[in-house]
Amino acid sequence: MKKPLIGALGTVLLAGTALVTATPASAVTVNLAGTVALSNCSGSLIRMPGSVDTDPGLILTNGHCLETGMPSAGQVITDKASTRSFTLLSGSGSSLGTVRANRVLYSTMTDTDVTIYRLSTTYASIKKTYGISPLTMSTTHPVAGSAIKVPSGYWKTIYSCNVDGFAYQLKEGGWTFKDSVRYTSGCNIIGGTSGSPVVDVNSGQVVAVNNTMNEDGQTCTLNNPCEVDQNGVVTIHPNIGYAQETYTIPNCFAPGNVLDLTRAGCVLPRP
């Protein structure tokens, strides 16, 4: 986790989301449309592949951005009331207005680092009022070497790099994340970028959520994650950032953007 702008244990990363539009080539253009700024993090307006316009909107950010504090190792939070507000941004990063959550559908820092909020408004209403469409969650594993963008709604900045590879386990303080995305050096993320969507440049879809970086070259400490391979060998990559994959999340949502952790293919940790 990055240093907090506001947050428990001095570690809060921020997240942001971007609208993507097709270009003549196979790649897409990523801007800040649809990113949101939280009080202490960033986030993005997202949809599942099966979501429809009349469904309530969803906001994706990190588990460690949860307003009630970072979940402990092994803790899974579901279906909790929330009134958290998010500042919705345009493509250029200007504030369009405020959208508000009514539930924390899911939050954990076990195996992954994710919070998903349900909004009190539908995608159709957001589109009508603000002209903003959500980003779509990918259902395929990210690919090593692929070009990615990390748009931070908090900082109104977009980082560009590639997927360098994957960490079998990523350990940071008391938390362990699994099959994490490792960035190449171009995504030199800073505090305030936590929860930003990681967008595959070719598909325009969200493949991960930005969450941490080894800041000081330490091993397995807070703000200094280490990688652990299948044989237990520990390595560190100073000044390299990481994200948590999101491709399995759509398997956990039923029609209507209803969270169902018992659905086939849903591997998110359960309470």
C-alpha positions as CSV (number, residue, x, y, z in Angstrom):
1,M,0.0,0.0,0.0
2,K,1.1,3.5,-0.6
3,K,1.6,6.2,2.0
4,P,-1.8,7.5,3.1
5,L,-3.1,10.9,2.2
6,I,-5.7,10.0,4.8
7,G,-5.8,6.5,6.3
8,A,-5.1,3.8,8.8
9,L,-1.5,2.6,9.4
10,G,-0.3,5.4,7.1
11,T,-1.1,3.5,4.0
12,V,-3.8,4.4,1.5
13,L,-3.6,4.0,-2.3
14,L,-6.0,5.6,-4.5
15,A,-7.9,4.5,-7.6
16,G,-9.3,6.0,-10.6
17,T,-11.3,4.9,-13.7
18,A,-11.3,5.9,-17.3
19,L,-13.6,5.9,-20.2
20,V,-12.1,4.3,-23.3
21,T,-12.9,5.0,-26.9
22,A,-11.8,3.1,-30.0
23,T,-9.1,4.4,-32.3
24,P,-8.5,3.3,-35.9
25,A,-5.9,0.9,-34.6
26,S,-6.6,-2.0,-32.3
27,A,-5.7,0.0,-29.2
28,V,-8.0,2.3,-27.4
29,T,-7.6,5.8,-26.0
30,V,-7.8,5.9,-22.2
31,N,-8.8,9.2,-20.5
32,L,-10.2,10.1,-17.1
33,A,-13.9,9.9,-17.9
34,G,-15.5,7.7,-15.3
35,T,-12.7,7.9,-12.7
36,V,-13.8,8.9,-9.3
37,A,-12.0,10.6,-6.4
38,L,-12.6,9.3,-2.9
39,S,-11.8,11.1,0.3
40,N,-8.6,9.1,0.6
41,C,-8.3,7.1,-2.6
42,S,-9.4,6.8,-6.2
43,G,-11.9,4.5,-7.8
44,S,-13.8,3.9,-11.0
45,L,-17.3,3.4,-12.3
46,I,-17.5,-0.2,-13.5
47,R,-19.9,-2.7,-15.1
48,M,-19.9,-6.5,-15.3
49,P,-20.1,-7.9,-18.9
50,G,-23.7,-8.9,-18.2
51,S,-24.7,-5.6,-16.5
52,V,-27.6,-3.6,-18.1
53,D,-28.4,0.2,-18.1
54,T,-31.1,-0.2,-15.5
55,D,-28.7,-1.9,-13.0
56,P,-27.3,0.2,-10.1
57,G,-23.8,1.5,-10.8
58,L,-20.8,-0.1,-9.2
59,I,-17.6,1.6,-7.9
60,L,-14.3,-0.3,-7.8
61,T,-11.4,0.6,-5.5
62,N,-9.1,-1.1,-3.0
63,G,-9.9,-3.0,0.2
64,H,-7.5,-0.7,2.0
65,C,-9.5,2.3,0.9
66,L,-12.6,1.2,2.8
67,E,-13.9,4.1,4.9
68,T,-14.1,2.1,8.1
69,G,-10.5,1.1,7.9
70,M,-8.4,-1.6,6.3
71,P,-9.7,-5.1,6.6
72,S,-7.5,-7.4,8.7
73,A,-5.9,-10.5,7.1
74,G,-8.6,-13.1,6.7
75,Q,-11.4,-10.6,7.0
76,V,-14.1,-10.4,4.3
77,I,-16.8,-7.7,4.5
78,T,-20.1,-8.0,2.6
79,D,-23.4,-6.2,2.3
80,K,-22.8,-3.3,4.7
81,A,-24.6,0.0,4.5
82,S,-22.6,2.9,3.2
83,T,-23.3,6.6,2.3
84,R,-19.8,7.2,0.8
85,S,-19.7,9.8,-1.9
86,F,-17.5,9.9,-5.0
87,T,-16.6,12.8,-7.2
88,L,-17.2,11.7,-10.8
89,L,-14.7,13.0,-13.4
90,S,-14.8,13.9,-17.1
91,G,-12.3,12.8,-19.7
92,S,-10.1,15.9,-18.9
93,G,-10.4,15.3,-15.2
94,S,-12.9,18.0,-14.3
95,S,-15.5,17.3,-11.6
96,L,-18.9,16.5,-13.0
97,G,-20.8,15.9,-9.8
98,T,-21.2,13.5,-6.9
99,V,-22.5,9.9,-6.9
100,R,-23.2,8.1,-3.7
101,A,-23.1,4.5,-2.5
102,N,-25.8,2.8,-0.5
103,R,-23.9,-0.5,0.2
104,V,-20.5,-1.9,0.5
105,L,-21.1,-5.1,-1.5
106,Y,-17.6,-6.6,-0.9
107,S,-14.3,-5.7,0.7
108,T,-11.2,-7.7,1.6
109,M,-7.5,-7.6,1.7
110,T,-7.2,-11.4,1.7
111,D,-5.8,-12.9,-1.6
112,T,-6.7,-9.6,-3.3
113,D,-7.2,-5.9,-2.3
114,V,-10.6,-4.8,-3.4
115,T,-13.8,-3.0,-2.4
116,I,-16.9,-2.8,-4.5
117,Y,-19.6,-0.3,-3.7
118,R,-23.2,-0.3,-5.1
119,L,-24.5,3.2,-6.0
120,S,-27.9,4.6,-5.3
121,T,-28.2,5.5,-9.0
122,T,-28.3,3.4,-12.2
123,Y,-26.0,3.5,-15.2
124,A,-28.7,5.0,-17.3
125,S,-29.2,7.8,-14.8
126,I,-25.5,8.5,-14.6
127,K,-25.3,8.5,-18.4
128,K,-28.3,10.9,-18.7
129,T,-27.0,13.3,-16.0
130,Y,-23.3,13.3,-16.7
131,G,-22.7,11.7,-20.1
132,I,-20.5,9.0,-18.5
133,S,-20.4,5.3,-19.3
134,P,-18.7,2.7,-17.0
135,L,-15.7,0.6,-17.8
136,T,-16.2,-3.1,-18.4
137,M,-14.5,-5.7,-16.3
138,S,-12.5,-8.2,-18.3
139,T,-13.1,-11.9,-17.7
140,T,-9.7,-13.0,-19.0
141,H,-6.4,-13.2,-17.2
142,P,-4.0,-10.3,-18.0
143,V,-1.2,-11.1,-20.4
144,A,2.5,-10.6,-19.7
145,G,4.0,-7.9,-21.9
146,S,0.6,-6.3,-22.7
147,A,0.3,-2.5,-22.6
148,I,-1.7,-1.0,-19.8
149,K,-2.8,2.3,-18.4
150,V,-3.4,3.2,-14.8
151,P,-5.7,6.3,-14.6
152,S,-5.8,7.9,-11.1
153,G,-9.0,9.9,-10.5
154,Y,-7.5,11.4,-7.3
155,W,-4.5,12.8,-9.0
156,K,-6.1,13.2,-12.5
157,T,-3.0,11.5,-13.9
158,I,-2.7,8.5,-16.2
159,Y,0.4,6.2,-15.9
160,S,1.5,4.1,-18.8
161,C,3.5,0.9,-18.7
162,N,3.3,-2.9,-19.5
163,V,2.6,-6.0,-17.5
164,D,6.0,-7.2,-16.5
165,G,4.9,-10.5,-15.0
166,F,3.0,-12.0,-12.1
167,A,3.8,-12.7,-8.5
168,Y,2.7,-16.0,-7.2
169,Q,2.3,-14.5,-3.8
170,L,2.8,-10.8,-2.8
171,K,3.4,-10.3,0.9
172,E,3.1,-6.9,2.6
173,G,3.0,-6.6,6.3
174,G,0.4,-9.0,7.6
175,W,-1.4,-9.3,4.2
176,T,-0.9,-11.8,1.4
177,F,-2.1,-11.2,-2.2
178,K,-2.2,-14.0,-4.9
179,D,-1.2,-13.9,-8.6
180,S,-0.5,-10.1,-8.5
181,V,0.3,-8.1,-11.6
182,R,3.8,-6.6,-11.6
183,Y,4.3,-3.4,-13.6
184,T,7.3,-2.3,-15.7
185,S,8.9,0.9,-14.4
186,G,6.8,3.2,-16.4
187,C,3.9,3.0,-13.8
188,N,5.8,4.8,-11.0
189,I,2.7,5.1,-8.9
190,I,2.5,7.4,-5.8
191,G,0.3,7.7,-2.7
192,G,-3.2,8.6,-3.9
193,T,-3.3,6.2,-6.8
194,S,-4.7,3.2,-4.9
195,G,-7.8,1.7,-6.4
196,S,-7.1,3.0,-9.8
197,P,-8.3,0.7,-12.5
198,V,-5.6,-1.0,-14.6
199,V,-6.9,-0.8,-18.2
200,D,-5.7,-3.1,-21.0
201,V,-4.9,-0.8,-23.9
202,N,-6.0,-3.3,-26.5
203,S,-9.4,-4.3,-25.1
204,G,-10.2,-1.2,-23.1
205,Q,-11.3,-3.3,-20.2
206,V,-10.3,-3.4,-16.6
207,V,-7.9,-6.3,-15.9
208,A,-6.7,-5.3,-12.4
209,V,-6.9,-2.7,-9.6
210,N,-3.7,-0.8,-8.6
211,N,-2.7,-1.2,-5.0
212,T,1.0,-1.1,-3.9
213,M,4.7,-0.5,-4.6
214,N,8.0,-1.4,-3.0
215,E,9.1,2.1,-1.9
216,D,12.2,1.6,0.2
217,G,13.8,-1.7,-0.9
218,Q,12.8,-3.4,2.3
219,T,11.4,-7.0,2.4
220,C,7.8,-7.8,3.1
221,T,7.1,-4.7,5.2
222,L,4.4,-2.1,5.0
223,N,4.8,-0.2,1.7
224,N,7.5,-2.7,0.7
225,P,5.9,-5.8,-0.7
226,C,7.9,-8.9,-1.5
227,E,7.3,-11.7,-3.9
228,V,7.2,-15.3,-2.8
229,D,7.4,-18.0,-5.5
230,Q,6.0,-21.6,-5.4
231,N,9.2,-22.8,-3.6
232,G,9.1,-20.1,-1.0
233,V,11.9,-18.1,-2.5
234,V,11.5,-14.4,-1.6
235,T,12.5,-11.6,-4.0
236,I,12.0,-7.8,-4.0
237,H,11.7,-5.3,-6.8
238,P,12.5,-1.8,-5.4
239,N,10.4,1.0,-6.9
240,I,8.2,-1.3,-8.8
241,G,4.4,-1.2,-8.5
242,Y,1.7,-3.9,-8.4
243,A,-2.0,-4.5,-9.0
244,Q,-4.5,-7.2,-8.1
245,E,-6.2,-9.0,-10.9
246,T,-9.9,-8.6,-11.3
247,Y,-10.9,-11.1,-14.0
248,T,-12.6,-13.5,-11.6
249,I,-14.9,-10.8,-10.1
250,P,-17.6,-11.0,-12.8
251,N,-18.1,-14.6,-11.9
252,C,-19.4,-13.5,-8.5
253,F,-22.2,-11.3,-9.8
254,A,-25.7,-12.4,-10.8
255,P,-28.0,-10.4,-13.1
256,G,-28.9,-7.0,-11.6
257,N,-25.4,-6.5,-10.3
258,V,-26.2,-8.8,-7.3
259,L,-23.2,-10.2,-5.5
260,D,-23.4,-14.0,-5.1
261,L,-20.2,-15.6,-3.8
262,T,-21.7,-19.1,-4.4
263,R,-21.9,-18.8,-8.2
264,A,-19.9,-21.2,-10.4
265,G,-16.4,-19.8,-11.0
266,C,-16.5,-17.4,-8.1
267,V,-13.2,-17.7,-6.2
268,L,-13.3,-14.5,-4.1
269,P,-12.7,-15.2,-0.4
270,R,-15.9,-15.7,1.5
271,P,-16.8,-14.4,5.0
